[in-house]
Amino acid sequence: MESTWDFTAAVRGRRSKMPSRWGSLPDLCLEHVFGFLPYCNRRNAALVCHHWYRVMHSPSLWRFRVFQFSGRMSIYRRSEGLSAVAYVRSMGIYLKRLQVLVYPPHRNFRAQKLEQAINDLLTELLRVRAPLQSFSLVGLELDRCCWSVEPKDRIVSGLCHFLRRSTLTSVCLNDMRNHLHDGLEVLSALSHSQCQDHPRANISSLQLKGFFSSIRPAYPSVSDAFFHLHSLTNLSLNYTCLSNDLLTVLQHGHQPLQQYSSRKKNTLQTFSLYCTLNDLYQQLVSGDLWASLASSCSNLKVKFTVDQVINNNHLARILLPEIPLTEYTMTAFCTPDTDWSAKPLLNDMLPQYRYSLQYLFLDLTNDEPLDVELLQLVRVCECLEQLTVWAFLEIKTVERLLHIRMTERNSLNTIRMKIYTLDDDIKEQEDQLEKILSCYELLPPELEMFAIVYPFIDS
């Protein structure tokens, strides 16, 4: 307690002599302590003494920064944009990883302020030549009506200019929601940055979840933008961007790098696809091309996140057996009049991945009985490691699932279950669940087991 008080007193600038034990700490220890301080307190700590000032300017303390932009104005503090620019002006030469989280605007005035703040930040990053390796700009949502044409064009133009002149290895532009033309312009800037002779500027991670708005399908136009992205190991896209041409480009996209003997050929390792209710599923994707991609990228893991796609024809078109699917996450909120059954998914589609599926998350609110189908799916999926299910299930299903884990599926070491019920009084079900779990008190230490009964309220 005394040491904590002494450190706090020193940071606040107390005039008493600084305790020798803090003043004599090695630089490495001080860097570790300072790493836990909020950014505003770091500035105060730098004023304590010359030693602390010198340590506070260690590059390791300033390599990562998060900015949050909302476009709001305050008479009590400096604007978000000015604060961000001031930070980059003083510490940008150390900055390697930057995240900009945007709270989507609801008014034109805030949208204009956001555009100005973001463009000022990007300009300052280029001016100080920040050695950025990772850049994330999340949540712009440019399809909102508050974004008028001029500020939207300026922010797209500013971002393109920044990307062309940067030497990034990781880019995240999730939830940007561009119209097709603007989105292709940004992708063209990314592709242009890879055409330059920057040996260390190859983008290996590209996250574009929600990058396009859902007004028009993007898949006919996207593949050309990936032609020069030879070094991708991690790619995230909405399914509406997927096409046979894109799979072909991803399969053969690394071949041009073979002429450079000094560069190591990378292959795609993680491919995350997002399917939402508003996406358009018009394209037909070839299973043979999926198989070719999996063959050329031997360590490829495909992850699907499906949100409110409750059309089994669409699901069957998406979930082709040739896909090396390792993770499947699905949320399906169904009203009582929804004519959809999850049984084809559990009986026919997911068992196709019995030799690859490792992680399964299902949130299904249709009240059809799925206990038998779920248990059979767990039995056939030989590689399953994590199972999370929120559904209308019988309490005894927990016991049967634990029995399968103990006798057949040793690799299944994470089980989380939320058992929906339409009953208001869940005391009897909770007692039944507690009795089942008490019989398995001596579970293996590597097994994480969690189960609750949850009254479902249909709004």
Residue pairs with C-beta under 8 A, 6 or more apart in sequence:
3 21
3 22
6 19
6 21
6 22
7 22
7 33
9 16
10 18
10 19
10 22
10 45
10 48
10 52
11 37
11 41
11 44
11 45
11 48
12 44
13 44
13 47
13 48
18 48
18 49
23 49
23 51
25 33
27 55
27 58
30 52
30 55
31 55
31 58
31 60
31 61
34 42
34 45
34 55
34 56
34 61
35 60
35 61
37 45
39 65
39 87
42 56
42 61
45 52
45 56
46 52
46 53
46 56
46 57
47 53
59 94
61 94
62 91
62 94
62 95
63 94
63 95
63 96
63 97
64 95
64 96
64 97
64 98
65 87
65 91
65 95
65 97
65 98
65 99
66 98
66 99
66 100
66 101
67 80
67 83
67 84
67 87
67 98
67 99
67 100
67 101
67 121
68 80
68 100
68 101
68 102
68 103
69 80
69 81
69 84
69 100
69 101
69 102
69 103
69 114
69 117
69 118
70 80
70 102
70 103
70 105
70 110
70 114
71 80
71 103
71 105
71 109
71 110
71 111
71 112
71 113
71 114
71 117
72 80
72 110
72 113
73 79
73 113
78 86
79 113
79 117
80 117
81 113
81 116
81 117
81 118
81 120
81 121
84 117
84 120
84 121
84 124
85 120
85 121
85 124
88 95
88 121
88 124
88 125
88 128
88 130
89 124
89 128
92 124
92 125
92 128
92 130
93 128
93 129
93 130
93 131
94 131
95 125
95 130
95 131
95 132
96 131
96 132
96 133
96 134
97 132
97 133
97 134
98 125
98 130
98 132
98 134
98 135
98 136
99 136
99 138
99 172
100 118
100 121
100 136
100 137
100 138
101 138
101 139
102 114
102 118
102 137
102 138
102 139
102 140
102 141
103 139
104 139
104 140
104 141
104 144
105 111
105 114
105 144
105 146
105 147
106 144
106 146
107 146
108 146
108 148
110 146
111 144
111 146
111 147
111 148
111 151
112 151
114 140
114 151
114 155
115 151
115 152
115 154
115 155
118 137
118 155
118 158
118 159
119 154
119 155
119 158
122 158
122 159
122 161
122 162
123 158
125 132
125 162
126 161
126 162
126 165
126 166
131 167
132 166
132 167
132 168
133 167
133 168
133 169
133 170
134 168
134 169
134 170
134 171
134 172
134 205
135 166
135 168
135 170
135 171
135 172
136 170
136 171
136 172
136 173
136 174
136 207
137 159
137 172
137 173
137 176
138 172
138 173
138 174
138 175
139 174
139 175
140 155
140 175
140 176
140 177
141 147
141 175
141 176
141 177
142 152
142 155
142 156
142 176
142 177
142 178
142 179
142 182
142 213
143 177
143 178
143 179
143 213
143 215
144 177
152 182
153 182
156 178
156 182
156 185
156 186
159 186
159 189
160 185
160 186
160 188
160 189
161 189
163 171
163 186
163 189
163 190
163 192
163 193
164 189
164 192
164 193
165 193
166 193
166 201
167 193
167 198
167 200
167 201
168 193
168 201
168 203
169 200
169 201
169 202
169 203
169 204
169 205
170 203
170 204
170 205
170 206
171 190
171 203
171 205
171 206
171 207
172 205
172 206
172 207
173 186
173 207
173 208
173 211
174 207
174 208
174 209
174 210
174 211
174 236
175 209
175 210
175 211
176 183
176 186
176 210
176 211
177 210
177 211
177 212
177 213
178 186
178 211
178 212
178 213
179 212
179 213
179 215
179 216
180 212
180 215
180 216
180 218
180 221
183 211
183 212
183 218
184 221
184 222
184 225
187 222
187 225
187 226
188 225
190 203
190 206
190 225
190 229
191 225
191 226
191 227
191 228
191 229
192 228
193 201
193 203
194 201
194 202
194 203
194 228
194 229
194 230
194 231
195 228
199 262
199 263
202 230
202 231
202 263
202 266
203 229
203 231
203 232
204 231
204 232
204 233
204 234
204 266
205 232
205 233
205 234
205 235
206 229
206 232
206 234
206 235
206 236
207 234
207 235
207 236
207 272
208 235
208 236
208 237
208 238
208 241
209 236
209 237
209 238
209 272
209 274
210 238
210 274
211 237
211 238
211 241
212 218
212 238
212 240
212 241
214 240
214 276
214 278
214 279
214 280
216 280
217 240
217 280
217 282
217 283
218 238
218 240
218 241
219 240
219 241
219 242
219 243
219 246
219 283
220 243
222 241
222 243
222 246
223 243
223 245
223 246
223 248
223 249
226 232
226 246
226 249
226 250
226 253
227 249
227 253
229 253
230 253
230 254
230 256
230 257
230 266
231 254
231 257
231 266
232 250
232 253
232 266
232 268
233 266
233 267
233 268
233 269
233 270
234 268
234 269
234 270
234 272
235 250
235 268
235 270
235 271
235 272
236 272
236 273
236 274
237 272
237 273
237 274
238 273
238 274
238 275
238 276
238 279
239 273
239 274
239 275
239 279
239 281
239 318
240 279
240 280
240 281
242 273
242 283
242 285
243 283
243 285
244 285
244 286
244 289
247 285
247 286
247 289
247 290
247 292
247 293
248 289
250 268
250 271
250 293
250 297
251 289
251 292
251 293
251 296
251 297
252 296
254 265
254 266
254 267
257 263
257 265
258 265
267 296
267 297
267 298
267 299
267 300
268 293
268 297
268 300
269 297
269 299
269 300
269 301
270 300
270 301
270 303
271 300
271 301
271 302
271 303
272 302
272 303
272 304
272 305
273 302
273 303
273 304
273 305
274 305
274 307
275 281
275 304
275 305
275 306
275 307
275 309
275 318
276 307
276 308
276 309
277 307
277 308
277 309
279 309
281 309
281 314
281 317
281 318
284 317
285 317
285 320
287 320
287 321
287 322
287 323
288 322
290 320
290 322
290 323
291 322
293 300
294 300
294 322
294 323
294 324
300 324
301 324
301 326
301 327
302 323
302 324
302 325
302 326
302 327
303 325
303 326
303 327
303 328
303 329
304 318
304 319
304 325
304 327
304 328
304 329
305 329
305 330
306 315
306 318
306 328
306 329
306 330
306 331
306 332
307 330
307 331
308 331
308 332
308 333
309 315
309 318
309 332
310 332
310 334
310 338
310 340
311 340
312 340
312 341
312 344
312 345
315 344
315 345
315 349
316 344
316 349
319 325
319 349
319 350
319 352
321 352
321 353
323 353
324 356
325 353
325 356
325 357
326 356
326 357
326 358
326 359
326 383
327 357
327 358
327 359
327 360
328 350
328 353
328 357
328 359
328 360
328 361
329 359
329 360
329 361
330 345
330 361
330 362
330 363
330 364
331 363
332 340
332 342
332 363
332 364
332 365
332 366
333 363
333 365
334 340
334 364
334 365
334 366
335 458
336 458
338 366
340 366
341 366
341 368
342 362
342 364
342 366
342 368
342 370
342 373
343 368
343 370
343 373
346 370
346 373
346 374
346 376
346 377
347 373
347 376
347 377
350 357
350 360
350 377
350 381
351 377
351 380
351 381
353 381
354 380
354 381
354 382
354 383
355 382
355 383
356 383
357 381
357 383
357 384
358 383
358 384
358 385
358 386
359 384
359 385
359 386
360 377
360 381
360 384
360 386
360 387
360 388
360 389
361 388
361 389
362 388
362 389
362 390
362 391
363 390
363 391
364 370
364 389
364 390
364 391
364 392
365 391
365 392
365 420
365 456
366 392
367 392
367 420
367 422
368 392
369 392
369 394
370 391
370 392
370 393
371 393
371 394
371 396
371 397
371 400
374 389
374 391
374 393
374 397
374 401
375 397
375 400
375 401
375 404
378 384
378 387
378 401
378 404
378 409
378 412
379 404
379 408
379 409
382 409
382 411
383 411
384 409
384 411
384 412
385 411
385 412
385 413
385 414
386 412
386 413
386 414
387 401
387 412
387 414
387 415
387 416
388 414
388 415
388 416
388 417
389 416
389 417
389 418
390 417
390 418
390 420
390 454
391 418
391 419
391 420
392 419
392 420
392 421
392 422
392 456
393 417
393 419
393 420
395 419
395 429
395 432
395 433
395 436
395 453
396 436
397 419
398 417
398 419
398 433
398 436
398 437
398 451
399 436
399 439
401 415
401 417
402 415
402 436
402 440
402 443
402 449
404 412
405 412
405 415
405 447
406 440
412 447
413 444
413 446
413 447
413 448
414 447
414 448
415 447
415 448
415 449
415 450
415 451
416 448
416 450
416 451
417 450
417 451
417 452
418 451
418 452
418 454
419 429
419 433
419 451
419 452
419 453
419 454
420 454
420 455
420 456
421 429
421 453
421 454
421 455
421 456
422 455
422 456
422 458
423 429
423 455
424 455
426 453
426 455
429 453
430 453
433 451
433 452
433 453
437 449
437 451
440 449
443 449
